[in-house]
Amino acid sequence: MLVTLLLISLLAFLAFQLIPGDPVTKLLGSDYTPERAAALRHEMGLDRNVLVRYWEWLTGFVTGDMGVSYNYGMTVRQVMEGKGAVTAALSVMAWLLVIAISIPLGIALARWQGRRLDRVFVAMNQVFMAIPPFFLGILFTYVFGLVLKLFVPGGFVGPDKSFWGFLGYLIFPALAIAIPKAAMVTKLLRSSILNQMNEDYVRTAYSRGNSRWSVLKDHVLRNALLPVITFVAMTLADIVAGSIVVEQVFALPGLGRLLLASIGNRDYPVVQCIVVIIAFIVVFMNYLADIVTQTIDPRIRLG
Amino acid sequence: MKKRILTLALAVIMTAALLTGGGQSALAADGSAEEITVGIASDLDSSLDPHVSSSLAGTREVLFNIYEGLLKPDTQGNLIPAVAEEYTVNDTADQYTFTLREGVRFHDGREVTVGDVVYSLTRAAGLETGEPLVATLAGVSSVEATDDSTVVVSLSAPDAEFPAYMTAAIIPEGSDPADGIVGTGPFEYVSRSPQENVVIERFDDYWGEKAKCAKVTFRIIEDGQAMVMALHSGAIDLAAHLDASQAAELSELNVLEGSMNLVQALYLNNARPPFDDARVRQALSYAIDKHMVIDLACDGHGTALGSSMYPAFGRFFDEELTDYYAPDLAKAMELLEEAGYSQSDPLTFTIAVVEAYTPHMNTAQAVVELLRQTGMVEAEILPMENATWYSEAYQGRDFDATITGMDASTLTASALLARFVSDNAKNFIGFASEDYDAAYAAAVSSTDADEQTAQFKACERILTENAANVYIQDLADFVVTQTDIQGYQFYPLYVMDMANVCRVG
């Protein structure tokens, strides 16, 4: 896990060497002269070997010093203050929505498999899976924001001002991220349950006089949820990545927007920090999914 | 059982958040009558140092509310006294004497003294470091206080345009804007949050007419569609620099049309083939009908230009140059043939454009279409990210052609024309003409206003005759406000003056 993170941070660091432009480009803008640029590069230490700079960044990072943003002149910690909370709240909310929508729906669809409701949902599911979150975002701002006036597009309030206002504003962005994911989880859970329903133990359970509902609840669900849990854990990583786009559409001041702006500004310290955070979430969720799977089914051993 | 309780609890929380949250956020966005929220499309520069943040127009336009110089521009393009009450100039135009206004205070409450002025100008002109922070002050040789209210600025060479540079900000003696932002303007700085907002508040001890609203929040909304939505919903009260299509979507609000005050052109790399050949540059000028470009790319909004000067500069603007190259496809083809191109061996080149700037992208598309009509030109748009454009095209000068806008940081003709002097560091198109250098030198050293104007116009004419660039337009600038917002004024510079903006009713 640590090796993965190290590799990712190194790759991110090196990637900036390949693309044109560096922090000096942005800082000098139209006042650029080669002499000024060279002087500034020297002052910022950018003229040194890339591996030396990476090592410096790394040793700083592990001791909790994330460096100073080139673009804002504040420490990275100060720049990210409050931004992380927005993205975290948005992601967790979207993730909970995915679970809250897809688990009951998946079970219900499997329970009433083949009925009209199921057929309608399966067809619609296909559509929802295909809609990109940014498009849903634009649709939501228009329908819920401008027509139904359930929220004020662009009227984001920080959690320090009004906690409920903050959560309220996040609901629609969270839904925009959650719906395509929820559609996938629903489909996965439904087919997982239906697969299990054909197993021998299900027939045995029926023969012992259990009702369809109790078979589903007490026997099938435990097995059917296995692959779903892994998938749901992994979606959190996807959701964090998805929030980058949705933050733009809803004008949310989160990590995603900061990341995009910082890449544009070639603000390496900020980019490094966000990349490592996102990488950590992905790796960690993967790990967590393994542990949960193992707890449910002790036969699976962690590799 | 546990699972069911959990699901139930979740559902309850979600519903509660939906109900209470929806209502409250609407309330918070309305704010008080004294507060105004402005949407801006990009975050400000790293430092809010008024002497170094000259690169980003978006930073300058916000700082305009916080800092003032000895003089400041007004909406008509005149220089009006600010921290100075008046000034005099000697006969040779190389020594300017400023008398300070009494009772001008910094935002920290202290009165402005000659020491502050000397410190600020010395810092901006880089007299101690040898490296001017404000490039236009490079000609300053000394700044001295002769008594408690008089400052004398001496120049190494005569410069009749110098007063326009005295808009450089006055800051407290010994201070560094990195440690705290203190100016003398109608608003004082409160806070900023990266990628989120910048907040300023009315300065109650301002020497002049006080700002009409108590607090202005500049909210950063980078996405153009999100900006339109935020205006629709009332989350922001005002946004400037919108394009024609965005403005058309917002017609139920107050839509004001001004101009961006910049020179949009197809800038050509005069230093290398194919555009080192004047015939090729002229051919493009004949082939590109700028009025049609404006119609196609900007729905007909915009002011056609024929040289590196826009109408807001008044006496420096030469209208005759606008249609110097009347659209003439036959002539364009003739010139291209002369230069050795034909239908089978067409002129091919790329146009570098920053992808995020929709008006420039639209213009580029129109230009490519018009050039295709000659049958001898194949231009290709090269969309770029901002930093890449800066590093490769602008700073690296590695481009064929680019569409961008050049604005003026001060109210002087040289702000637009200096860059085409052959050895100027900002001469990114590599334009080199001895006539131009001579005319420019004559203009800046002239002490007679009419003579100076004539020389600057000569510069503009040389640019046009040589077809240094294919000049297109000064883009229309749409400012959209909620219907209860009044008092927004356009300046001939890229600034956003919030002091007169207020909410009525």
HADDOCK unambig.tbl for C-alpha pairs under 7 A between the chains (distance, minus, plus):
assign (segid A and resid 20 and name CA) (segid B and resid 388 and name CA) 5.39 0.50 0.50
assign (segid A and resid 20 and name CA) (segid B and resid 391 and name CA) 6.55 0.50 0.50
assign (segid A and resid 21 and name CA) (segid B and resid 387 and name CA) 5.56 0.50 0.50
assign (segid A and resid 21 and name CA) (segid B and resid 388 and name CA) 5.36 0.50 0.50
assign (segid A and resid 21 and name CA) (segid B and resid 391 and name CA) 4.94 0.50 0.50
assign (segid A and resid 25 and name CA) (segid B and resid 387 and name CA) 6.70 0.50 0.50
assign (segid A and resid 25 and name CA) (segid B and resid 390 and name CA) 6.48 0.50 0.50
assign (segid A and resid 25 and name CA) (segid B and resid 391 and name CA) 5.81 0.50 0.50
assign (segid A and resid 26 and name CA) (segid B and resid 387 and name CA) 6.23 0.50 0.50
assign (segid A and resid 28 and name CA) (segid B and resid 55 and name CA) 6.64 0.50 0.50
assign (segid A and resid 29 and name CA) (segid B and resid 55 and name CA) 5.32 0.50 0.50
assign (segid A and resid 29 and name CA) (segid B and resid 390 and name CA) 6.77 0.50 0.50
assign (segid A and resid 30 and name CA) (segid B and resid 55 and name CA) 5.59 0.50 0.50
assign (segid A and resid 31 and name CA) (segid B and resid 55 and name CA) 6.33 0.50 0.50
assign (segid A and resid 32 and name CA) (segid B and resid 395 and name CA) 6.50 0.50 0.50
assign (segid A and resid 33 and name CA) (segid B and resid 425 and name CA) 6.24 0.50 0.50
assign (segid A and resid 71 and name CA) (segid B and resid 45 and name CA) 6.95 0.50 0.50
assign (segid A and resid 71 and name CA) (segid B and resid 46 and name CA) 4.37 0.50 0.50
assign (segid A and resid 72 and name CA) (segid B and resid 46 and name CA) 4.19 0.50 0.50
assign (segid A and resid 72 and name CA) (segid B and resid 47 and name CA) 6.58 0.50 0.50
assign (segid A and resid 73 and name CA) (segid B and resid 46 and name CA) 6.15 0.50 0.50
assign (segid A and resid 73 and name CA) (segid B and resid 47 and name CA) 6.90 0.50 0.50
assign (segid A and resid 79 and name CA) (segid B and resid 194 and name CA) 6.14 0.50 0.50
assign (segid A and resid 100 and name CA) (segid B and resid 7 and name CA) 6.76 0.50 0.50
assign (segid A and resid 146 and name CA) (segid B and resid 233 and name CA) 6.09 0.50 0.50
assign (segid A and resid 150 and name CA) (segid B and resid 22 and name CA) 5.66 0.50 0.50
assign (segid A and resid 151 and name CA) (segid B and resid 22 and name CA) 5.39 0.50 0.50
assign (segid A and resid 151 and name CA) (segid B and resid 25 and name CA) 6.72 0.50 0.50
assign (segid A and resid 151 and name CA) (segid B and resid 26 and name CA) 6.24 0.50 0.50
assign (segid A and resid 152 and name CA) (segid B and resid 25 and name CA) 6.90 0.50 0.50
assign (segid A and resid 152 and name CA) (segid B and resid 26 and name CA) 5.75 0.50 0.50
assign (segid A and resid 152 and name CA) (segid B and resid 233 and name CA) 5.55 0.50 0.50
assign (segid A and resid 152 and name CA) (segid B and resid 235 and name CA) 6.24 0.50 0.50
assign (segid A and resid 153 and name CA) (segid B and resid 229 and name CA) 6.00 0.50 0.50
assign (segid A and resid 153 and name CA) (segid B and resid 230 and name CA) 5.27 0.50 0.50
assign (segid A and resid 153 and name CA) (segid B and resid 233 and name CA) 5.86 0.50 0.50
assign (segid A and resid 153 and name CA) (segid B and resid 235 and name CA) 6.62 0.50 0.50
assign (segid A and resid 154 and name CA) (segid B and resid 226 and name CA) 6.90 0.50 0.50
assign (segid A and resid 154 and name CA) (segid B and resid 230 and name CA) 4.58 0.50 0.50
assign (segid A and resid 154 and name CA) (segid B and resid 235 and name CA) 5.45 0.50 0.50
assign (segid A and resid 155 and name CA) (segid B and resid 25 and name CA) 6.93 0.50 0.50
assign (segid A and resid 155 and name CA) (segid B and resid 29 and name CA) 5.44 0.50 0.50
assign (segid A and resid 155 and name CA) (segid B and resid 235 and name CA) 4.59 0.50 0.50
assign (segid A and resid 157 and name CA) (segid B and resid 25 and name CA) 6.73 0.50 0.50
assign (segid A and resid 164 and name CA) (segid B and resid 17 and name CA) 6.37 0.50 0.50
assign (segid A and resid 164 and name CA) (segid B and resid 20 and name CA) 6.67 0.50 0.50
assign (segid A and resid 164 and name CA) (segid B and resid 21 and name CA) 4.85 0.50 0.50
assign (segid A and resid 165 and name CA) (segid B and resid 21 and name CA) 4.41 0.50 0.50
assign (segid A and resid 165 and name CA) (segid B and resid 22 and name CA) 6.80 0.50 0.50
assign (segid A and resid 165 and name CA) (segid B and resid 24 and name CA) 5.22 0.50 0.50
assign (segid A and resid 165 and name CA) (segid B and resid 25 and name CA) 4.68 0.50 0.50
assign (segid A and resid 167 and name CA) (segid B and resid 17 and name CA) 6.47 0.50 0.50
assign (segid A and resid 167 and name CA) (segid B and resid 21 and name CA) 6.37 0.50 0.50
assign (segid A and resid 168 and name CA) (segid B and resid 17 and name CA) 5.63 0.50 0.50
assign (segid A and resid 168 and name CA) (segid B and resid 18 and name CA) 5.55 0.50 0.50
assign (segid A and resid 168 and name CA) (segid B and resid 21 and name CA) 3.81 0.50 0.50
assign (segid A and resid 168 and name CA) (segid B and resid 22 and name CA) 5.27 0.50 0.50
assign (segid A and resid 169 and name CA) (segid B and resid 21 and name CA) 6.85 0.50 0.50
assign (segid A and resid 169 and name CA) (segid B and resid 22 and name CA) 6.89 0.50 0.50
assign (segid A and resid 169 and name CA) (segid B and resid 25 and name CA) 6.71 0.50 0.50
assign (segid A and resid 248 and name CA) (segid B and resid 223 and name CA) 6.04 0.50 0.50
assign (segid A and resid 249 and name CA) (segid B and resid 223 and name CA) 6.60 0.50 0.50
assign (segid A and resid 249 and name CA) (segid B and resid 226 and name CA) 5.62 0.50 0.50
assign (segid A and resid 250 and name CA) (segid B and resid 226 and name CA) 6.35 0.50 0.50
assign (segid A and resid 251 and name CA) (segid B and resid 221 and name CA) 5.73 0.50 0.50
assign (segid A and resid 251 and name CA) (segid B and resid 226 and name CA) 6.32 0.50 0.50
assign (segid A and resid 253 and name CA) (segid B and resid 195 and name CA) 6.19 0.50 0.50
assign (segid A and resid 253 and name CA) (segid B and resid 196 and name CA) 5.34 0.50 0.50
assign (segid A and resid 258 and name CA) (segid B and resid 195 and name CA) 6.22 0.50 0.50
assign (segid A and resid 264 and name CA) (segid B and resid 386 and name CA) 6.95 0.50 0.50
assign (segid A and resid 264 and name CA) (segid B and resid 387 and name CA) 6.19 0.50 0.50
assign (segid A and resid 265 and name CA) (segid B and resid 387 and name CA) 6.73 0.50 0.50
